[in-house]
Amino acid sequence: MTQQLPVQTLQPMIRVLSDEQIREIHYATLDILAQTGVEMQDPQGRELLLEAGAWESGGRIKLPERLITDAIASAPSRIPMCDRLGNVTMPLELGKVFFGPGSDTTFTLDVETGERRRTTAQDVEDIARLCDALDNIDFIMSMGNPSDVPPDDLYIHEFIGMIRGSVKPNVYTAKNRADVEDIYRIAAAVAGGEQALREKPFMLVYAEPISPLLFPEESLQKIIFCAEKGVPACYPPSPNMGGGGPITLAGAVTLGNAECLVGLITSQLIRPGTPFLYGMNTAALDMKTAIVSYGSPDWSLGMGAWTDLARFYNLPSWGVGGATDSKTVDAQAGVEATFSIMSAFLTRCTLVHDVGYIEYGSTSSMEMLVVADEIIRMTRFMVGGVAVNETTLALDAIGRVRPGAGFLADDHTLDNWKWAQWRPELIDRNRYDRWVKLGRKDMFTRANERAREILKEHEVPPLPEEAEAVIAEVLAERAARR
């Protein structure tokens, strides 16, 4: 009898660009960098590029193709992101998809009162603790700019709140190089030293140029510092369609590709092999309301396009999902979050941020995070594909069933029911009478109760005493400089 080989499960995915389109965008990118050029306001970045073979013309820095291809070849295809306990929990590599919240909102929905109010430092820590407990949230971002701390120190307080609230990897933001230096100092104390932090990084800086084609000193210096230290960074521009980028998606993606690759080139010139996350943001600037839409399918389609480019460059990619333009956690929020989360999974974008944003990125919502966690879990089941093997084909069960009798009491059902079907945690499947008896709770109410339960019960391992001591030193030094 011929031995049967296991059947490999097909995991569904989509491509947005053909091979020809990818090459066309890549060649157009080379033209932008060599013929149009960029405005480099950072003196160190300017000299770095010129010494490597770029040239200055008409006040802009122009880059040869060689710098681009060398940087792409130099950057690692995998970034082994760890939690702050040193465990590799988020290996950023092509084909894997990870989800987390966003950063720097002005407002939050108060989980106790429902009030839309300014974000505080405690909110940052509380949201990190919520995310720490949600199984399908893989990393942390601040989800707010705290209004109750000194403005010059707010990014330091964001980072402190994230690492106190969660052990999961984090993506942090900063005002300038000085912020990144202080955050690095704290992170090294958490990890047990600079070498330990390089070997097991648990944080990744999120910095941006200004689209179109402007590279400020305070922005590029964040990337330069991280490259000097050999720790991960991402530099996604935001050539939003009709705003910082052309109104057409192909134009926005091409411009964003050029801008992101300048960040990649800079990091690799400082230290070849520096971990760098590729990507961009291509939201649509709504021509009627002038908002940058977080729920528009344009952004998801763009994510598919630049993820195709990421595969062409063999680099992990930055993305977006789980956000909404709705002002409340309602049906619109569910539609837009589900669409973008499904898009992220199907395009296989690597690191997907902004989960839990409402009001086009102005407001954070714990309830939205809880709902999105369920959507991610549901979508992960779908894109996992159909397992076809001896157990799942169920030939023995089919062979012994009496026609018309069903499989409810069959041993195959009793042995496999716990894993064979997707089962909800937040979604309600009760019969109507029981739903009424339980209080007629809608999705928002159930999500709110779940969030408050987590905040009450979930505990996070504390930071090492040495790290808390460094935090106190950093805050004291900053206070003395004010």
C-alpha positions as CSV (number, residue, x, y, z in Angstrom):
1,M,0.0,0.0,0.0
2,T,1.4,3.4,-1.0
3,Q,2.0,5.7,2.0
4,Q,0.0,8.9,1.9
5,L,1.8,12.1,2.6
6,P,0.2,14.7,4.9
7,V,-1.9,17.3,3.1
8,Q,-0.5,20.8,3.5
9,T,-3.2,23.3,4.7
10,L,-3.7,26.2,2.3
11,Q,-3.9,29.5,4.2
12,P,-5.8,32.0,2.0
13,M,-4.1,35.3,1.1
14,I,-4.3,38.0,-1.5
15,R,-1.9,40.0,-3.6
16,V,-2.7,43.5,-4.7
17,L,0.1,44.1,-7.3
18,S,1.3,42.0,-10.1
19,D,5.0,41.3,-10.6
20,E,5.0,43.9,-13.4
21,Q,3.3,46.5,-11.2
22,I,5.8,45.9,-8.4
23,R,8.7,46.5,-10.7
24,E,7.0,49.6,-12.2
25,I,6.6,51.1,-8.7
26,H,10.2,50.2,-7.8
27,Y,11.6,51.8,-10.9
28,A,9.5,54.9,-10.4
29,T,10.9,55.0,-6.8
30,L,14.4,55.0,-8.2
31,D,13.5,57.9,-10.5
32,I,12.1,59.9,-7.6
33,L,15.2,59.5,-5.5
34,A,17.7,60.1,-8.3
35,Q,15.9,62.8,-10.3
36,T,13.5,64.6,-7.8
37,G,15.5,64.1,-4.7
38,V,14.7,64.8,-1.0
39,E,15.1,67.8,1.3
40,M,17.4,66.6,4.1
41,Q,17.3,69.0,7.1
42,D,19.5,66.8,9.3
43,P,23.2,67.7,8.9
44,Q,24.4,64.3,9.9
45,G,22.0,62.5,7.6
46,R,23.0,64.9,4.7
47,E,26.7,64.2,5.2
48,L,26.1,60.5,5.6
49,L,24.3,60.3,2.2
50,L,26.8,62.5,0.4
51,E,29.8,60.5,1.6
52,A,28.1,57.3,0.5
53,G,27.7,58.6,-3.1
54,A,24.6,60.8,-3.1
55,W,24.8,64.3,-4.6
56,E,23.3,67.7,-4.0
57,S,21.4,69.5,-6.7
58,G,19.0,72.4,-6.5
59,G,19.0,72.2,-2.7
60,R,18.0,68.5,-2.7
61,I,19.8,65.3,-2.0
62,K,19.6,62.8,-4.8
63,L,20.5,59.2,-4.4
64,P,21.9,56.6,-6.9
65,E,20.3,53.2,-7.3
66,R,23.3,51.5,-5.7
67,L,22.5,53.0,-2.3
68,I,19.0,51.6,-2.4
69,T,19.9,48.1,-3.5
70,D,22.8,47.9,-1.0
71,A,20.5,49.0,1.9
72,I,17.8,46.5,1.0
73,A,20.4,43.7,0.8
74,S,21.9,44.7,4.2
75,A,18.7,44.9,6.3
76,P,17.7,41.7,8.1
77,S,14.5,39.9,6.9
78,R,13.5,39.0,10.4
79,I,13.3,41.1,13.6
80,P,13.0,38.8,16.7
81,M,11.0,41.1,19.0
82,C,10.8,39.9,22.6
83,D,8.6,40.7,25.6
84,R,10.3,42.6,28.4
85,L,11.0,39.3,30.2
86,G,13.3,38.2,27.3
87,N,11.0,35.7,25.5
88,V,10.7,35.9,21.7
89,T,7.0,36.5,21.3
90,M,6.8,38.5,18.1
91,P,9.2,37.5,15.4
92,L,8.6,40.1,12.7
93,E,9.0,38.1,9.4
94,L,7.1,37.8,6.2
95,G,4.0,35.6,6.4
96,K,3.3,36.3,10.1
97,V,0.8,38.9,11.3
98,F,0.7,40.7,14.6
99,F,-1.7,43.2,16.0
100,G,-1.5,46.1,18.5
101,P,-3.0,49.5,19.4
102,G,-2.0,52.9,18.2
103,S,-0.3,55.9,19.7
104,D,-0.8,59.5,20.7
105,T,-4.6,60.1,20.7
106,T,-5.8,63.3,22.3
107,F,-8.9,61.8,23.8
108,T,-10.1,58.5,25.3
109,L,-13.6,57.1,26.2
110,D,-13.6,56.8,29.9
111,V,-14.3,53.1,30.6
112,E,-16.3,53.9,33.8
113,T,-18.4,56.9,32.7
114,G,-18.4,56.7,28.9
115,E,-17.2,60.4,28.8
116,R,-14.9,61.5,26.0
117,R,-12.1,63.3,27.8
118,R,-8.4,64.1,27.6
119,T,-6.0,61.2,27.9
120,T,-4.0,60.8,31.1
121,A,-0.8,59.0,32.1
122,Q,-2.9,56.5,34.0
123,D,-4.9,55.8,30.9
124,V,-1.7,54.8,29.1
125,E,-0.9,52.3,31.8
126,D,-4.5,51.0,32.1
127,I,-4.7,50.4,28.3
128,A,-1.4,48.6,28.3
129,R,-2.7,46.4,31.1
130,L,-5.9,45.7,29.1
131,C,-3.8,44.8,26.0
132,D,-1.5,42.6,28.2
133,A,-4.6,40.5,29.0
134,L,-6.1,40.3,25.5
135,D,-4.8,37.2,23.8
136,N,-4.9,38.5,20.3
137,I,-3.2,41.8,21.0
138,D,0.5,41.1,20.4
139,F,2.2,44.4,21.2
140,I,1.6,47.7,23.0
141,M,1.5,51.3,21.9
142,S,0.6,54.2,24.1
143,M,-2.9,55.0,22.8
144,G,-2.7,58.5,24.0
145,N,-0.7,61.7,24.7
146,P,-1.2,62.2,28.5
147,S,-2.4,65.7,29.3
148,D,-1.4,65.6,33.0
149,V,2.4,65.4,32.7
150,P,4.9,68.1,31.6
151,P,4.6,68.5,27.8
152,D,8.3,68.0,27.2
153,D,8.2,64.7,29.1
154,L,5.0,63.2,27.8
155,Y,6.7,60.6,25.6
156,I,8.8,59.4,28.5
157,H,5.7,59.0,30.6
158,E,4.0,57.1,27.7
159,F,6.9,54.6,27.6
160,I,7.0,54.2,31.4
161,G,3.2,53.6,31.4
162,M,3.6,51.0,28.6
163,I,6.3,49.0,30.3
164,R,4.6,49.1,33.7
165,G,1.3,48.1,32.3
166,S,2.5,45.2,30.1
167,V,5.3,42.7,29.4
168,K,4.4,42.6,25.7
169,P,6.7,44.2,23.1
170,N,6.0,47.8,22.5
171,V,6.2,50.3,19.7
172,Y,7.0,53.8,21.1
173,T,7.0,57.3,19.9
174,A,9.3,60.2,20.8
175,K,9.7,63.9,20.2
176,N,13.4,63.9,19.4
177,R,16.7,62.2,19.9
178,A,16.9,63.3,23.6
179,D,13.6,61.4,24.2
180,V,14.9,58.3,22.4
181,E,18.2,58.4,24.4
182,D,16.3,58.5,27.8
183,I,13.9,55.8,26.7
184,Y,16.8,53.6,25.6
185,R,18.5,54.2,29.0
186,I,15.3,53.0,30.8
187,A,14.9,50.0,28.4
188,A,18.5,48.9,28.9
189,A,17.9,48.9,32.6
190,V,14.8,46.7,32.1
191,A,16.6,44.3,29.8
192,G,19.7,44.0,32.0
193,G,22.1,46.1,30.0
194,E,22.7,47.4,26.4
195,Q,24.0,44.1,25.1
196,A,21.0,42.2,26.5
197,L,18.7,44.8,24.9
198,R,20.4,44.4,21.4
199,E,20.1,40.6,21.7
200,K,16.5,40.6,23.0
201,P,14.8,43.9,21.9
202,F,11.4,44.5,23.4
203,M,10.8,48.0,21.9
204,L,10.8,49.5,18.5
205,V,10.7,53.3,17.7
206,Y,8.1,54.7,15.4
207,A,9.4,57.8,13.6
208,E,8.2,59.5,10.5
209,P,9.5,61.9,7.8
210,I,7.1,64.6,6.6
211,S,5.5,63.8,3.3
212,P,6.3,64.9,0.7
213,L,10.0,64.4,0.7
214,L,11.0,66.3,3.9
215,F,13.4,64.8,6.4
216,P,13.6,66.9,9.6
217,E,16.5,66.7,11.9
218,E,14.5,65.7,15.0
219,S,12.8,62.9,13.0
220,L,15.9,61.3,11.3
221,Q,18.0,61.5,14.5
222,K,15.7,59.0,16.1
223,I,16.5,56.5,13.4
224,I,20.2,57.3,13.5
225,F,20.4,56.8,17.3
226,C,18.7,53.4,17.1
227,A,21.0,52.4,14.3
228,E,24.0,53.4,16.4
229,K,22.7,51.2,19.2
230,G,21.6,48.3,16.9
231,V,18.0,48.3,18.1
232,P,14.9,48.1,15.9
233,A,13.2,51.1,14.3
234,C,10.5,51.8,11.7
235,Y,10.2,54.9,9.6
236,P,6.8,54.8,7.9
237,P,5.9,58.1,6.0
238,S,2.3,59.2,5.7
239,P,1.7,60.3,2.1
240,N,-2.0,60.4,2.7
241,M,-3.9,60.4,-0.6
242,G,-4.7,64.1,-1.5
243,G,-2.7,65.4,1.5
244,G,0.9,64.5,1.9
245,G,0.7,62.2,-1.1
246,P,-0.9,62.2,-4.6
247,I,-4.6,61.7,-4.8
248,T,-4.0,58.4,-6.6
249,L,-3.1,55.3,-4.6
250,A,-0.3,54.2,-6.9
251,G,1.3,57.7,-6.6
252,A,1.0,57.7,-2.8
253,V,2.5,54.3,-2.5
254,T,5.4,55.2,-4.8
255,L,6.1,58.4,-2.9
256,G,5.9,56.5,0.4
257,N,8.2,53.8,-0.8
258,A,10.9,56.4,-1.7
259,E,10.6,58.2,1.6
260,C,10.7,54.9,3.7
261,L,13.7,53.7,1.7
262,V,15.6,56.9,2.7
263,G,15.1,55.9,6.3
264,L,16.3,52.3,5.5
265,I,19.4,53.6,3.7
266,T,20.3,55.9,6.6
267,S,20.0,53.1,9.2
268,Q,22.1,50.7,7.1
269,L,24.8,53.4,6.5
270,I,25.1,53.9,10.2
271,R,25.2,50.2,11.1
272,P,24.8,47.5,8.4
273,G,22.3,44.9,9.5
274,T,20.3,47.3,11.8
275,P,16.8,45.8,12.2
276,F,14.3,48.0,10.2
277,L,10.6,47.6,9.7
278,Y,9.5,48.7,6.2
279,G,6.2,50.3,5.4
280,M,4.1,53.5,5.2
281,N,0.6,54.9,5.9
282,T,-1.6,55.8,2.9
283,A,-4.9,56.9,4.3
284,A,-7.3,58.9,2.2
285,L,-7.7,62.6,3.0
286,D,-11.5,62.9,2.7
287,M,-12.3,65.6,0.2
288,K,-15.6,66.5,1.9
289,T,-14.7,66.6,5.6
290,A,-10.9,67.0,5.4
291,I,-10.4,64.2,7.9
292,V,-7.7,61.5,7.4
293,S,-9.9,58.4,7.2
294,Y,-8.9,55.5,9.4
295,G,-11.9,53.4,8.2
296,S,-11.5,53.8,4.4
297,P,-10.8,50.8,2.3
298,D,-8.2,52.9,0.5
299,W,-5.8,52.4,3.4
300,S,-6.3,48.7,3.4
301,L,-5.7,48.5,-0.4
302,G,-2.6,50.5,0.0
303,M,-1.4,48.2,2.8
304,G,-1.8,45.3,0.3
305,A,0.3,47.2,-2.2
306,W,3.2,48.0,0.1
307,T,3.2,44.6,1.6
308,D,3.7,43.2,-1.9
309,L,6.7,45.6,-2.1
310,A,7.9,44.3,1.2
311,R,7.9,40.8,-0.1
312,F,9.8,42.0,-3.2
313,Y,12.4,43.6,-0.8
314,N,12.3,40.6,1.7
315,L,11.5,42.9,4.6
316,P,8.8,42.7,7.3
317,S,6.1,45.3,6.9
318,W,4.2,47.9,8.9
319,G,0.4,48.1,8.6
320,V,-2.9,49.3,10.0
321,G,-6.1,47.7,11.1
322,G,-8.9,47.6,13.7
323,A,-9.7,51.3,13.6
324,T,-12.8,53.3,12.7
325,D,-14.0,56.8,11.8
326,S,-17.0,56.3,14.0
327,K,-17.3,58.4,17.1
328,T,-18.7,55.5,19.1
329,V,-18.3,51.7,19.2
330,D,-21.2,50.9,16.9
331,A,-22.1,49.0,13.8
332,Q,-19.9,51.3,11.6
333,A,-17.0,50.6,14.0
334,G,-17.5,46.9,13.6
335,V,-17.7,47.1,9.8
336,E,-14.6,49.2,9.4
337,A,-12.5,47.3,12.0
338,T,-13.5,43.9,10.5
339,F,-12.7,45.0,6.9
340,S,-9.2,46.3,7.9
341,I,-8.3,43.3,10.1
342,M,-9.4,40.8,7.4
343,S,-7.3,42.8,4.9
344,A,-4.2,42.7,7.2
345,F,-4.5,39.0,7.5
346,L,-5.1,38.3,3.9
347,T,-2.3,40.6,2.7
348,R,0.0,39.1,5.4
349,C,1.1,42.5,6.7
350,T,3.6,41.8,9.5
351,L,2.9,44.4,12.3
352,V,-0.6,46.0,12.3
353,H,-1.1,49.0,14.5
354,D,-4.0,51.3,15.4
355,V,-6.3,48.6,16.8
356,G,-8.8,50.3,19.1
357,Y,-8.8,53.8,17.5
358,I,-12.1,55.5,17.0
359,E,-13.0,59.0,15.6
360,Y,-10.4,58.8,12.8
361,G,-7.5,58.4,15.2
362,S,-8.5,61.2,17.7
363,T,-9.8,58.9,20.5
364,S,-8.9,55.6,22.1
365,S,-11.5,53.1,23.3
366,M,-11.0,50.1,25.6
367,E,-14.3,48.7,24.4
368,M,-13.1,49.0,20.8
369,L,-9.9,47.1,21.7
370,V,-12.0,44.3,23.3
371,V,-14.3,44.0,20.3
372,A,-11.3,44.0,17.9
373,D,-9.7,41.3,19.9
374,E,-12.7,39.1,19.1
375,I,-12.6,40.1,15.4
376,I,-8.9,39.2,15.2
377,R,-9.6,35.8,16.9
378,M,-12.4,35.1,14.4
379,T,-10.4,36.2,11.4
380,R,-7.3,34.2,12.5
381,F,-9.5,31.1,12.5
382,M,-10.7,31.8,8.9
383,V,-7.3,32.5,7.4
384,G,-5.9,29.4,9.1
385,G,-7.5,27.4,6.3
386,V,-9.1,24.0,6.3
387,A,-7.0,21.1,7.8
388,V,-7.3,18.0,5.7
389,N,-6.0,14.8,7.4
390,E,-7.1,11.5,8.8
391,T,-8.8,13.0,11.8
392,T,-10.6,15.8,10.0
393,L,-11.8,13.7,7.2
394,A,-13.8,11.7,9.8
395,L,-14.2,8.6,7.6
396,D,-14.6,6.3,10.6
397,A,-17.5,8.5,11.9
398,I,-19.1,8.7,8.5
399,G,-18.8,4.9,8.2
400,R,-20.6,4.1,11.4
401,V,-23.4,6.8,11.3
402,R,-27.0,5.6,10.7
403,P,-28.5,7.6,7.8
404,G,-30.5,10.5,9.2
405,A,-29.2,10.1,12.7
406,G,-26.4,12.7,12.9
407,F,-23.1,13.0,14.7
408,L,-24.0,14.7,18.0
409,A,-23.2,11.7,20.2
410,D,-20.5,10.1,18.1
411,D,-17.1,9.5,19.6
412,H,-15.5,11.7,16.9
413,T,-17.6,14.6,18.0
414,L,-16.9,14.0,21.7
415,D,-13.2,13.8,21.0
416,N,-12.8,16.8,18.8
417,W,-15.5,19.4,19.5
418,K,-13.3,21.6,21.7
419,W,-11.0,22.5,18.8
420,A,-12.9,21.7,15.6
421,Q,-15.2,24.7,15.8
422,W,-14.5,28.4,16.5
423,R,-16.2,29.5,19.7
424,P,-17.0,33.1,20.6
425,E,-15.9,34.8,23.8
426,L,-17.6,38.2,23.4
427,I,-20.1,37.5,20.6
428,D,-23.6,36.5,22.0
429,R,-25.2,33.3,20.8
430,N,-27.8,32.8,23.5
431,R,-31.4,32.1,22.7
432,Y,-33.6,35.2,22.9
433,D,-35.2,34.4,26.3
434,R,-31.8,33.8,27.9
435,W,-30.4,37.0,26.3
436,V,-33.3,38.9,27.9
437,K,-32.8,37.2,31.2
438,L,-29.1,38.2,31.2
439,G,-30.0,41.9,30.7
440,R,-30.3,42.5,27.0
441,K,-26.7,43.4,26.8
442,D,-25.4,44.7,23.4
443,M,-21.8,44.3,22.2
444,F,-20.6,47.6,23.6
445,T,-22.0,46.7,27.1
446,R,-20.3,43.3,27.0
447,A,-17.0,44.8,25.9
448,N,-17.2,47.5,28.6
449,E,-17.8,44.9,31.3
450,R,-14.9,42.8,30.0
451,A,-12.5,45.7,30.0
452,R,-13.4,46.7,33.5
453,E,-13.1,43.1,34.7
454,I,-9.6,42.9,33.3
455,L,-8.5,46.2,34.9
456,K,-9.8,45.0,38.2
457,E,-8.3,41.5,38.1
458,H,-5.3,41.3,35.7
459,E,-1.8,41.6,37.2
460,V,1.4,42.4,35.4
461,P,4.9,41.4,36.6
462,P,6.5,44.5,38.1
463,L,9.6,46.1,36.6
464,P,13.0,45.3,38.1
465,E,14.0,47.6,41.0
466,E,17.0,48.7,38.9
467,A,14.7,49.9,36.2
468,E,12.4,51.8,38.5
469,A,15.6,53.5,39.9
470,V,16.6,54.6,36.4
471,I,13.1,55.8,35.7
472,A,13.3,58.0,38.8
473,E,16.8,59.3,37.8
474,V,15.6,60.2,34.3
475,L,12.5,62.0,35.5
476,A,14.5,63.9,38.1
477,E,17.1,65.0,35.5
478,R,14.4,66.2,33.2
479,A,12.7,68.1,36.0
480,A,16.0,69.8,36.9
481,R,16.4,71.0,33.3
482,R,13.0,72.6,33.1
